[in-house]
Amino acid sequence: MTEKTIIRQLFYGELHPWERFVPNDSDLRKASNRVGKLVEEWKEHLNPEDTERLEDIVDTLYQYSSILEADAFESGFRLGGKMMLDLLQPDSNVVIPKDTP
C-alpha cells in the first residue's frame, strides 16, 4: 500500500502538526528554563495565595502564546495558499512546468 498524501491524512483526521512540532532552538530552551527558574525563585518568597496567582499568570501567558502560535500558523498557511493561487492565475509571469506522462 502506498503512503497517504497529506490531503488524505488531513481528511481522515490523521494530520496534527502541532503535536509534531518540537523546537530544537537552544535560545528557546534557555528562555524556557529561565522562566521555570524565575517562577521557582518567586514561589519561595510568596505566600500560598500569591503563589497560586503567579501560577495562574504563567498558565495564562502560556495559553496566550499558544493562541498566537495557532493564529500565526493559520495566517502563514493562508498566505501560502494565496501565493499558490497567484501562481495559477493566467496572467502570472511565473512559468509552471507541464506534467508529462
N, CA, C and O atoms as a printed pandas DataFrame, in Angstrom:
     atom_number atom_name residue_name chain_id  residue_number  x_coord  y_coord  z_coord
0              1         N          MET        A               1    0.847   -1.192    0.000
1              2        CA          MET        A               1    0.000    0.000    0.000
2              3         C          MET        A               1    0.884    1.244    0.000
3              4         O          MET        A               1    1.904    1.296    0.688
4              5         N          THR        A               2    0.489    2.222   -0.763
5              6        CA          THR        A               2    1.279    3.453   -0.832
6              7         C          THR        A               2    0.957    4.355    0.353
7              8         O          THR        A               2   -0.096    4.247    0.981
8              9         N          GLU        A               3    1.894    5.241    0.632
9             10        CA          GLU        A               3    1.718    6.182    1.734
10            11         C          GLU        A               3    0.619    7.190    1.387
11            12         O          GLU        A               3    0.509    7.627    0.242
12            13         N          LYS        A               4   -0.190    7.552    2.383
13            14        CA          LYS        A               4   -1.271    8.513    2.157
14            15         C          LYS        A               4   -0.687    9.901    1.906
15            16         O          LYS        A               4    0.323   10.286    2.495
16            17         N          THR        A               5   -1.338   10.629    1.029
17            18        CA          THR        A               5   -0.939   12.007    0.786
18            19         C          THR        A               5   -1.315   12.854    2.001
19            20         O          THR        A               5   -2.118   12.438    2.836
20            21         N          ILE        A               6   -0.740   14.014    2.086
21            22        CA          ILE        A               6   -1.053   14.925    3.183
22            23         C          ILE        A               6   -2.533   15.288    3.169
23            24         O          ILE        A               6   -3.159   15.413    4.221
24            25         N          ILE        A               7   -3.082   15.455    1.983
25            26        CA          ILE        A               7   -4.501   15.801    1.873
26            27         C          ILE        A               7   -5.369   14.686    2.446
27            28         O          ILE        A               7   -6.335   14.954    3.160
28            29         N          ARG        A               8   -5.027   13.440    2.136
29            30        CA          ARG        A               8   -5.791   12.313    2.684
30            31         C          ARG        A               8   -5.600   12.200    4.198
31            32         O          ARG        A               8   -6.549   11.896    4.921
32            33         N          GLN        A               9   -4.392   12.439    4.673
33            34        CA          GLN        A               9   -4.150   12.413    6.116
34            35         C          GLN        A               9   -4.994   13.479    6.812
35            36         O          GLN        A               9   -5.557   13.236    7.880
36            37         N          LEU        A              10   -5.078   14.650    6.207
37            38        CA          LEU        A              10   -5.897   15.721    6.766
38            39         C          LEU        A              10   -7.371   15.322    6.760
39            40         O          LEU        A              10   -8.072   15.517    7.753
40            41         N          PHE        A              11   -7.837   14.765    5.649
41            42        CA          PHE        A              11   -9.225   14.344    5.535
42            43         C          PHE        A              11   -9.596   13.325    6.601
43            44         O          PHE        A              11  -10.665   13.421    7.204
44            45         N          TYR        A              12   -8.723   12.351    6.840
45            46        CA          TYR        A              12   -9.005   11.288    7.808
46            47         C          TYR        A              12   -8.650   11.674    9.241
47            48         O          TYR        A              12   -8.701   10.833   10.138
48            49         N          GLY        A              13   -8.293   12.932    9.463
49            50        CA          GLY        A              13   -8.001   13.395   10.818
50            51         C          GLY        A              13   -6.699   12.868   11.376
51            52         O          GLY        A              13   -6.534   12.768   12.591
52            53         N          GLU        A              14   -5.776   12.530   10.498
53            54        CA          GLU        A              14   -4.505   11.958   10.933
54            55         C          GLU        A              14   -3.377   12.979   10.962
55            56         O          GLU        A              14   -2.261   12.647   11.361
56            57         N          LEU        A              15   -3.639   14.185   10.558
57            58        CA          LEU        A              15   -2.604   15.207   10.468
58            59         C          LEU        A              15   -2.752   16.168   11.647
59            60         O          LEU        A              15   -3.754   16.874   11.764
60            61         N          HIS        A              16   -1.760   16.187   12.502
61            62        CA          HIS        A              16   -1.771   17.037   13.696
62            63         C          HIS        A              16   -0.422   17.761   13.808
63            64         O          HIS        A              16    0.421   17.346   14.603
64            65         N          PRO        A              17   -0.198   18.818   13.042
65            66        CA          PRO        A              17    1.127   19.449   13.014
66            67         C          PRO        A              17    1.566   20.000   14.365
67            68         O          PRO        A              17    2.764   20.046   14.647
68            69         N          TRP        A              18    0.635   20.414   15.194
69            70        CA          TRP        A              18    1.012   20.970   16.484
70            71         C          TRP        A              18    1.612   19.908   17.408
71            72         O          TRP        A              18    2.371   20.242   18.317
72            73         N          GLU        A              19    1.287   18.659   17.191
73            74        CA          GLU        A              19    1.827   17.592   18.022
74            75         C          GLU        A              19    3.225   17.189   17.594
75            76         O          GLU        A              19    3.978   16.631   18.392
76            77         N          ARG        A              20    3.578   17.456   16.371
77            78        CA          ARG        A              20    4.888   17.056   15.857
78            79         C          ARG        A              20    5.936   18.145   16.035
79            80         O          ARG        A              20    7.126   17.890   15.848
80            81         N          PHE        A              21    5.524   19.324   16.383
81            82        CA          PHE        A              21    6.451   20.447   16.485
82            83         C          PHE        A              21    7.246   20.340   17.777
83            84         O          PHE        A              21    6.708   20.509   18.871
84            85         N          VAL        A              22    8.522   20.058   17.634
85            86        CA          VAL        A              22    9.415   20.003   18.784
86            87         C          VAL        A              22   10.561   20.959   18.487
87            88         O          VAL        A              22   11.474   20.627   17.730
88            89         N          PRO        A              23   10.511   22.149   19.086
89            90        CA          PRO        A              23   11.554   23.129   18.778
90            91         C          PRO        A              23   12.917   22.630   19.243
91            92         O          PRO        A              23   13.044   22.021   20.306
92            93         N          ASN        A              24   13.917   22.896   18.440
93            94        CA          ASN        A              24   15.265   22.471   18.759
94            95         C          ASN        A              24   16.183   23.686   18.895
95            96         O          ASN        A              24   17.401   23.571   18.753
96            97         N          ASP        A              25   15.604   24.826   19.164
97            98        CA          ASP        A              25   16.346   26.074   19.273
98            99         C          ASP        A              25   16.900   26.212   20.687
99           100         O          ASP        A              25   16.143   26.204   21.657
100          101         N          SER        A              26   18.216   26.340   20.802
101          102        CA          SER        A              26   18.823   26.425   22.132
102          103         C          SER        A              26   18.405   27.711   22.849
103          104         O          SER        A              26   18.279   27.716   24.073
104          105         N          ASP        A              27   18.189   28.800   22.107
105          106        CA          ASP        A              27   17.735   30.046   22.745
106          107         C          ASP        A              27   16.348   29.876   23.346
107          108         O          ASP        A              27   16.062   30.394   24.426
108          109         N          LEU        A              28   15.492   29.149   22.641
109          110        CA          LEU        A              28   14.144   28.893   23.153
110          111         C          LEU        A              28   14.214   28.038   24.409
111          112         O          LEU        A              28   13.508   28.297   25.384
112          113         N          ARG        A              29   15.056   27.031   24.385
113          114        CA          ARG        A              29   15.227   26.158   25.550
114          115         C          ARG        A              29   15.773   26.947   26.747
115          116         O          ARG        A              29   15.323   26.761   27.877
116          117         N          LYS        A              30   16.739   27.823   26.489
117          118        CA          LYS        A              30   17.304   28.654   27.559
118          119         C          LYS        A              30   16.236   29.565   28.155
119          120         O          LYS        A              30   16.146   29.707   29.374
120          121         N          ALA        A              31   15.427   30.181   27.295
121          122        CA          ALA        A              31   14.375   31.078   27.773
122          123         C          ALA        A              31   13.347   30.309   28.597
123          124         O          ALA        A              31   12.899   30.791   29.638
124          125         N          SER        A              32   12.978   29.132   28.141
125          126        CA          SER        A              32   12.015   28.319   28.874
126          127         C          SER        A              32   12.563   27.919   30.243
127          128         O          SER        A              32   11.854   27.984   31.248
128          129         N          ASN        A              33   13.821   27.508   30.272
129          130        CA          ASN        A              33   14.450   27.156   31.549
130          131         C          ASN        A              33   14.524   28.359   32.481
131          132         O          ASN        A              33   14.324   28.233   33.689
132          133         N          ARG        A              34   14.810   29.517   31.915
133          134        CA          ARG        A              34   14.894   30.749   32.725
134          135         C          ARG        A              34   13.534   31.067   33.336
135          136         O          ARG        A              34   13.458   31.433   34.508
136          137         N          VAL        A              35   12.469   30.934   32.566
137          138        CA          VAL        A              35   11.124   31.182   33.096
138          139         C          VAL        A              35   10.855   30.241   34.261
139          140         O          VAL        A              35   10.372   30.667   35.310
140          141         N          GLY        A              36   11.169   28.959   34.078
141          142        CA          GLY        A              36   10.948   27.982   35.140
142          143         C          GLY        A              36   11.720   28.325   36.411
143          144         O          GLY        A              36   11.183   28.235   37.515
144          145         N          LYS        A              37   12.971   28.714   36.251
145          146        CA          LYS        A              37   13.795   29.068   37.416
146          147         C          LYS        A              37   13.256   30.311   38.121
147          148         O          LYS        A              37   13.198   30.362   39.349
148          149         N          LEU        A              38   12.867   31.303   37.337
149          150        CA          LEU        A              38   12.333   32.533   37.937
150          151         C          LEU        A              38   11.048   32.264   38.712
151          152         O          LEU        A              38   10.852   32.791   39.807
152          153         N          VAL        A              39   10.182   31.444   38.138
153          154        CA          VAL        A              39    8.926   31.114   38.816
154          155         C          VAL        A              39    9.223   30.390   40.123
155          156         O          VAL        A              39    8.616   30.689   41.151
156          157         N          GLU        A              40   10.154   29.438   40.089
157          158        CA          GLU        A              40   10.503   28.703   41.312
158          159         C          GLU        A              40   11.120   29.633   42.361
159          160         O          GLU        A              40   10.843   29.495   43.553
160          161         N          GLU        A              41   11.954   30.578   41.922
161          162        CA          GLU        A              41   12.535   31.550   42.859
162          163         C          GLU        A              41   11.438   32.385   43.525
163          164         O          GLU        A              41   11.466   32.599   44.737
164          165         N          TRP        A              42   10.492   32.846   42.744
165          166        CA          TRP        A              42    9.411   33.665   43.288
166          167         C          TRP        A              42    8.531   32.862   44.246
167          168         O          TRP        A              42    8.074   33.381   45.264
168          169         N          LYS        A              43    8.298   31.597   43.912
169          170        CA          LYS        A              43    7.450   30.756   44.763
170          171         C          LYS        A              43    8.019   30.640   46.178
171          172         O          LYS        A              43    7.266   30.535   47.146
172          173         N          GLU        A              44    9.329   30.658   46.295
173          174        CA          GLU        A              44    9.971   30.543   47.609
174          175         C          GLU        A              44    9.659   31.740   48.504
175          176         O          GLU        A              44    9.695   31.625   49.729
176          177         N          HIS        A              45    9.356   32.876   47.903
177          178        CA          HIS        A              45    9.154   34.113   48.663
178          179         C          HIS        A              45    7.697   34.531   48.765
179          180         O          HIS        A              45    7.393   35.556   49.375
180          181         N          LEU        A              46    6.806   33.773   48.190
181          182        CA          LEU        A              46    5.399   34.162   48.167
182          183         C          LEU        A              46    4.574   33.306   49.119
183          184         O          LEU        A              46    4.904   32.156   49.410
184          185         N          ASN        A              47    3.496   33.907   49.588
185          186        CA          ASN        A              47    2.549   33.126   50.398
186          187         C          ASN        A              47    1.719   32.259   49.452
187          188         O          ASN        A              47    1.756   32.477   48.241
188          189         N          PRO        A              48    0.977   31.288   49.967
189          190        CA          PRO        A              48    0.227   30.359   49.094
190          191         C          PRO        A              48   -0.722   31.045   48.117
191          192         O          PRO        A              48   -0.848   30.613   46.971
192          193         N          GLU        A              49   -1.394   32.115   48.560
193          194        CA          GLU        A              49   -2.332   32.799   47.646
194          195         C          GLU        A              49   -1.585   33.468   46.495
195          196         O          GLU        A              49   -2.020   33.407   45.345
196          197         N          ASP        A              50   -0.465   34.105   46.811
197          198        CA          ASP        A              50    0.307   34.763   45.763
198          199         C          ASP        A              50    0.974   33.742   44.841
199          200         O          ASP        A              50    1.120   33.984   43.642
200          201         N          THR        A              51    1.375   32.604   45.401
201          202        CA          THR        A              51    1.950   31.538   44.586
202          203         C          THR        A              51    0.917   31.034   43.584
203          204         O          THR        A              51    1.230   30.814   42.414
204          205         N          GLU        A              52   -0.303   30.855   44.046
205          206        CA          GLU        A              52   -1.378   30.414   43.151
206          207         C          GLU        A              52   -1.623   31.453   42.062
207          208         O          GLU        A              52   -1.854   31.106   40.903
208          209         N          ARG        A              53   -1.571   32.716   42.438
209          210        CA          ARG        A              53   -1.775   33.809   41.473
210          211         C          ARG        A              53   -0.652   33.821   40.425
211          212         O          ARG        A              53   -0.905   34.021   39.237
212          213         N          LEU        A              54    0.583   33.607   40.877
213          214        CA          LEU        A              54    1.719   33.553   39.959
214          215         C          LEU        A              54    1.547   32.400   38.971
215          216         O          LEU        A              54    1.767   32.573   37.772
216          217         N          GLU        A              55    1.162   31.245   39.460
217          218        CA          GLU        A              55    0.937   30.092   38.583
218          219         C          GLU        A              55   -0.175   30.375   37.583
219          220         O          GLU        A              55   -0.100   29.944   36.432
220          221         N          ASP        A              56   -1.202   31.094   38.015
221          222        CA          ASP        A              56   -2.293   31.471   37.117
222          223         C          ASP        A              56   -1.781   32.406   36.019
223          224         O          ASP        A              56   -2.164   32.279   34.856
224          225         N          ILE        A              57   -0.915   33.341   36.398
225          226        CA          ILE        A              57   -0.342   34.269   35.411
226          227         C          ILE        A              57    0.480   33.495   34.383
227          228         O          ILE        A              57    0.340   33.722   33.181
228          229         N          VAL        A              58    1.334   32.585   34.845
229          230        CA          VAL        A              58    2.181   31.813   33.937
230          231         C          VAL        A              58    1.320   30.946   33.019
231          232         O          VAL        A              58    1.564   30.889   31.814
232          233         N          ASP        A              59    0.317   30.272   33.577
233          234        CA          ASP        A              59   -0.574   29.444   32.760
234          235         C          ASP        A              59   -1.292   30.280   31.704
235          236         O          ASP        A              59   -1.436   29.854   30.558
236          237         N          THR        A              60   -1.737   31.463   32.091
237          238        CA          THR        A              60   -2.439   32.349   31.158
238          239         C          THR        A              60   -1.503   32.819   30.053
239          240         O          THR        A              60   -1.909   32.921   28.895
240          241         N          LEU        A              61   -0.244   33.106   30.406
241          242        CA          LEU        A              61    0.727   33.513   29.389
242          243         C          LEU        A              61    1.004   32.376   28.406
243          244         O          LEU        A              61    1.139   32.616   27.206
244          245         N          TYR        A              62    1.089   31.140   28.904
245          246        CA          TYR        A              62    1.276   30.002   28.001
246          247         C          TYR        A              62    0.069   29.822   27.095
247          248         O          TYR        A              62    0.226   29.508   25.916
248          249         N          GLN        A              63   -1.123   30.015   27.621
249          250        CA          GLN        A              63   -2.335   29.904   26.816
250          251         C          GLN        A              63   -2.350   30.996   25.749
251          252         O          GLN        A              63   -2.681   30.738   24.592
252          253         N          TYR        A              64   -1.992   32.205   26.144
253          254        CA          TYR        A              64   -1.918   33.339   25.222
254          255         C          TYR        A              64   -0.930   33.033   24.089
255          256         O          TYR        A              64   -1.221   33.263   22.916
256          257         N          SER        A              65    0.243   32.512   24.465
257          258        CA          SER        A              65    1.267   32.173   23.490
258          259         C          SER        A              65    0.774   31.099   22.528
259          260         O          SER        A              65    1.042   31.168   21.328
260          261         N          SER        A              66    0.065   30.124   23.040
261          262        CA          SER        A              66   -0.467   29.047   22.211
262          263         C          SER        A              66   -1.463   29.581   21.188
263          264         O          SER        A              66   -1.463   29.158   20.032
264          265         N          ILE        A              67   -2.305   30.504   21.616
265          266        CA          ILE        A              67   -3.281   31.112   20.701
266          267         C          ILE        A              67   -2.555   31.896   19.608
267          268         O          ILE        A              67   -2.928   31.822   18.437
268          269         N          LEU        A              68   -1.518   32.645   19.989
269          270        CA          LEU        A              68   -0.743   33.399   18.998
270          271         C          LEU        A              68   -0.076   32.462   17.997
271          272         O          LEU        A              68   -0.051   32.753   16.801
272          273         N          GLU        A              69    0.465   31.343   18.473
273          274        CA          GLU        A              69    1.103   30.377   17.582
274          275         C          GLU        A              69    0.098   29.803   16.590
275          276         O          GLU        A              69    0.401   29.674   15.404
276          277         N          ALA        A              70   -1.080   29.462   17.063
277          278        CA          ALA        A              70   -2.110   28.919   16.179
278          279         C          ALA        A              70   -2.524   29.956   15.143
279          280         O          ALA        A              70   -2.698   29.625   13.970
280          281         N          ASP        A              71   -2.683   31.204   15.565
281          282        CA          ASP        A              71   -3.056   32.269   14.631
282          283         C          ASP        A              71   -1.954   32.503   13.597
283          284         O          ASP        A              71   -2.240   32.717   12.419
284          285         N          ALA        A              72   -0.691   32.464   14.041
285          286        CA          ALA        A              72    0.428   32.649   13.112
286          287         C          ALA        A              72    0.484   31.501   12.107
287          288         O          ALA        A              72    0.739   31.721   10.923
288          289         N          PHE        A              73    0.246   30.275   12.580
289          290        CA          PHE        A              73    0.226   29.115   11.686
290          291         C          PHE        A              73   -0.863   29.277   10.637
291          292         O          PHE        A              73   -0.627   29.078    9.445
292          293         N          GLU        A              74   -2.054   29.639   11.090
293          294        CA          GLU        A              74   -3.174   29.813   10.161
294          295         C          GLU        A              74   -2.882   30.915    9.155
295          296         O          GLU        A              74   -3.145   30.759    7.962
296          297         N          SER        A              75   -2.341   32.023    9.631
297          298        CA          SER        A              75   -2.023   33.138    8.746
298          299         C          SER        A              75   -0.982   32.727    7.702
299          300         O          SER        A              75   -1.119   33.051    6.522
300          301         N          GLY        A              76    0.054   32.017    8.139
301          302        CA          GLY        A              76    1.079   31.555    7.209
302          303         C          GLY        A              76    0.525   30.568    6.194
303          304         O          GLY        A              76    0.878   30.608    5.015
304          305         N          PHE        A              77   -0.347   29.683    6.664
305          306        CA          PHE        A              77   -0.968   28.709    5.765
306          307         C          PHE        A              77   -1.806   29.424    4.715
307          308         O          PHE        A              77   -1.739   29.096    3.530
308          309         N          ARG        A              78   -2.592   30.397    5.148
309          310        CA          ARG        A              78   -3.432   31.154    4.204
310          311         C          ARG        A              78   -2.569   31.930    3.203
311          312         O          ARG        A              78   -2.882   31.986    2.014
312          313         N          LEU        A              79   -1.476   32.527    3.700
313          314        CA          LEU        A              79   -0.588   33.269    2.815
314          315         C          LEU        A              79    0.010   32.342    1.763
315          316         O          LEU        A              79    0.095   32.704    0.589
316          317         N          GLY        A              80    0.428   31.135    2.184
317          318        CA          GLY        A              80    0.957   30.158    1.234
318          319         C          GLY        A              80   -0.076   29.781    0.185
319          320         O          GLY        A              80    0.242   29.666   -0.999
320          321         N          GLY        A              81   -1.321   29.588    0.627
321          322        CA          GLY        A              81   -2.401   29.276   -0.312
322          323         C          GLY        A              81   -2.631   30.400   -1.297
323          324         O          GLY        A              81   -2.834   30.156   -2.487
324          325         N          LYS        A              82   -2.601   31.636   -0.810
325          326        CA          LYS        A              82   -2.801   32.786   -1.706
326          327         C          LYS        A              82   -1.664   32.894   -2.717
327          328         O          LYS        A              82   -1.887   33.257   -3.871
328          329         N          MET        A              83   -0.448   32.578   -2.283
329          330        CA          MET        A              83    0.680   32.607   -3.216
330          331         C          MET        A              83    0.502   31.555   -4.301
331          332         O          MET        A              83    0.789   31.810   -5.471
332          333         N          MET        A              84    0.024   30.360   -3.911
333          334        CA          MET        A              84   -0.209   29.310   -4.912
334          335         C          MET        A              84   -1.299   29.729   -5.889
335          336         O          MET        A              84   -1.173   29.507   -7.093
336          337         N          LEU        A              85   -2.366   30.336   -5.378
337          338        CA          LEU        A              85   -3.430   30.803   -6.267
338          339         C          LEU        A              85   -2.906   31.870   -7.219
339          340         O          LEU        A              85   -3.264   31.892   -8.396
340          341         N          ASP        A              86   -2.057   32.754   -6.703
341          342        CA          ASP        A              86   -1.483   33.805   -7.532
342          343         C          ASP        A              86   -0.651   33.201   -8.667
343          344         O          ASP        A              86   -0.677   33.690   -9.796
344          345         N          LEU        A              87    0.080   32.141   -8.355
345          346        CA          LEU        A              87    0.885   31.485   -9.381
346          347         C          LEU        A              87    0.029   30.863  -10.472
347          348         O          LEU        A              87    0.459   30.770  -11.622
348          349         N          LEU        A              88   -1.168   30.442  -10.124
349          350        CA          LEU        A              88   -2.033   29.756  -11.084
350          351         C          LEU        A              88   -2.877   30.703  -11.932
351          352         O          LEU        A              88   -3.595   30.255  -12.826
352          353         N          GLN        A              89   -2.801   31.991  -11.664
353          354        CA          GLN        A              89   -3.553   32.961  -12.454
354          355         C          GLN        A              89   -3.009   33.006  -13.876
355          356         O          GLN        A              89   -1.798   32.921  -14.081
356          357         N          PRO        A              90   -3.892   33.139  -14.852
357          358        CA          PRO        A              90   -3.449   33.138  -16.252
358          359         C          PRO        A              90   -2.446   34.247  -16.570
359          360         O          PRO        A              90   -1.577   34.063  -17.422
360          361         N          ASP        A              91   -2.551   35.377  -15.907
361          362        CA          ASP        A              91   -1.658   36.497  -16.210
362          363         C          ASP        A              91   -0.367   36.462  -15.392
363          364         O          ASP        A              91    0.404   37.421  -15.412
364          365         N          SER        A              92   -0.128   35.372  -14.679
365          366        CA          SER        A              92    1.084   35.231  -13.877
366          367         C          SER        A              92    2.290   35.107  -14.792
367          368         O          SER        A              92    2.222   34.437  -15.822
368          369         N          ASN        A              93    3.383   35.741  -14.430
369          370        CA          ASN        A              93    4.613   35.671  -15.221
370          371         C          ASN        A              93    5.469   34.463  -14.840
371          372         O          ASN        A              93    6.551   34.270  -15.394
372          373         N          VAL        A              94    4.999   33.670  -13.916
373          374        CA          VAL        A              94    5.758   32.511  -13.479
374          375         C          VAL        A              94    5.508   31.347  -14.426
375          376         O          VAL        A              94    4.367   31.041  -14.772
376          377         N          VAL        A              95    6.592   30.708  -14.836
377          378        CA          VAL        A              95    6.480   29.563  -15.748
378          379         C          VAL        A              95    6.254   28.322  -14.894
379          380         O          VAL        A              95    7.062   27.991  -14.026
380          381         N          ILE        A              96    5.139   27.644  -15.157
381          382        CA          ILE        A              96    4.813   26.414  -14.433
382          383         C          ILE        A              96    5.038   25.252  -15.388
383          384         O          ILE        A              96    4.428   25.186  -16.455
384          385         N          PRO        A              97    5.926   24.326  -14.994
385          386        CA          PRO        A              97    6.183   23.204  -15.900
386          387         C          PRO        A              97    4.940   22.324  -16.041
387          388         O          PRO        A              97    4.188   22.116  -15.089
388          389         N          LYS        A              98    4.752   21.822  -17.249
389          390        CA          LYS        A              98    3.604   20.951  -17.510
390          391         C          LYS        A              98    3.979   19.526  -17.097
391          392         O          LYS        A              98    5.114   19.084  -17.274
392          393         N          ASP        A              99    2.986   18.823  -16.542
393          394        CA          ASP        A              99    3.185   17.428  -16.182
394          395         C          ASP        A              99    3.363   16.593  -17.444
395          396         O          ASP        A              99    2.645   16.774  -18.427
396          397         N          THR        A             100    4.314   15.691  -17.408
397          398        CA          THR        A             100    4.490   14.788  -18.548
398          399         C          THR        A             100    4.189   13.367  -18.095
399          400         O          THR        A             100    4.587   12.956  -17.005
400          401         N          PRO        A             101    3.480   12.620  -18.941
401          402        CA          PRO        A             101    3.125   11.241  -18.561
402          403         C          PRO        A             101    4.307   10.315  -18.544
403          404         O          PRO        A             101    4.159    9.130  -18.244
